């Protein structure tokens, strides 16, 4: 397969990738997209072009934190989140543990699991050890708030 380069960060991705595995930005596709949904949480509006990825693809969109506006495709069976530089989603803030949480893809489901963090992992303001993520739910890790978007499914 030939790689495609992300226009935003320059990271090289596989040709079948729809989102950059480094910055989460949508990669250009040769298809026409038309569906836009609006998610409004905490007075922050974010437009998602749901037709740009499959019905069962997962995405985290950062609402609050140093990387507000960043998008992360959950395109692996295990995605790690933490302050460790080698985390799949690097959250550089003292309120985040080095190995804070992970998102596991099991078939068409996405589960978030706390990895023994000091400050905990929260979904919809409830502390969780493990939780199945649903479209539109807010995941909080330290000072970061992220909304989970589940493909072309609608809330």
Secondary structure, 3 states (H helix, E strand, C coil): CCEEECCCCCCEEECCCCECCCCCCECCCCCCCCCCEEEEECCEEEEECHHHCCCCCEEEEEEECCCCCCEEEECCCEEEEECCCCCCEECCCCCCCCCCEEEEEECCEEEEEECCCCCCEEECCEEECEEECCCCCEEEECCEEEEEEECCCCC
